[in-house]
Amino acid sequence: MVSKLDLYRVFFHVGDKKSFSAAARELYMTQPAVSQSISQLERELETRLFDRSPKGVKLTYEGAQLYDYVQSAMNLLEAGEQKIQELRNLDAGELRLGVGDTISRYFLMPFLEMFHEQFPGIKLKIVNGTTLEICDQLKSRGVDVAICNLPLDDDALELRPCYRIQDVFVAGKDYAHLLDHPLTLAEIAQLPLILLEPNSNSRKYVEDYLLSKGVRIAPEFELGSHDLLLAFAEINLGVACVTREFSQGYVEAGKLIELPLAEPIPERSIGICSLKHVPLSPASMKFVEIIEGIVDDNR
């Protein structure tokens, strides 16, 4: 069955070529099929669209009026198809990423740089927030993909662990005497602790683990960023619980010391989060491929 769009496509080519036979060649149709399509459109519109003569065809006044609109519509459709092709080829489009400040600074930067170098036509939009906030953004389609602290318990999300991290305790030089023996979790709890805010997924993971060992903590400071944890610890305000991989610069520079633990906190992961049963966009898929291809050995 010929659709109305097909009829208008035939009409456009006949009007453009001013010839049934030339339009037929352009459309890879037979000339009788083209003629039948025009006759059907004229019947449906109850209007003669072409004057036919041995020299060819010519648009009637009514046909010329219609042709202007159809030409605009065909141009828009062609532009739409071209845009889809650009999106598929990653020549244009937008990638919306949900990620926290710490992961952005210490983990994500090289991947963003690599993606931008490979696909400069893709606009990057970064939405910052806590893990729970950016997961809400993901579920409301505010972002395409999220890079989060795991573990997460959410049946709506597909989780792909991609980078292992270790929670440790660090302190300034005034706490160097604590290096003489591995500290138990109970001993750690007695120190002036500097932790992230309670709504942080990283804080919740550490606190839940300590509680599972019968250790309850009451931090002296609750801060909003990993960098503040490091800064407060550096000036000896207490012992900060931080991510080892994101604190190595401070330790290697001698600004902080990592306290030895008799029982290390189990490793966890940074993960790529997406909605289950919702296909990733071409740009999102390529970004995930870049991350997984580089950090494969650290999963």
Secondary structure, DSSP 4 states (H G I P E B T S, - for coil): ---HHHHHHHHHHHHHHT-HHHHHHHHT--HHHHHHHHHHHHHHHTS--EEEETTEEEE-HHHHHHHHHHHHHHHHHHHHHHHHHHHHTTSSEEEEEEE-HHHIIIIIHHHHHHHHHH-TTEEEEEEE--HHHHHHHHHTTS-SEEEEESP---TTEEEEEEEEE-EEEEE-GGGGGGGGSPBPHHHHHTS-EEEE-TT-HHHHHHHHHHHHTT-----SEEES-HHHHHHHHHTTS-EEEEEGGGTHHHHHTTS-EEPPBSSPPPPEEEEEEEETTSPPPHHHHHHHHHHHHHSGGG-
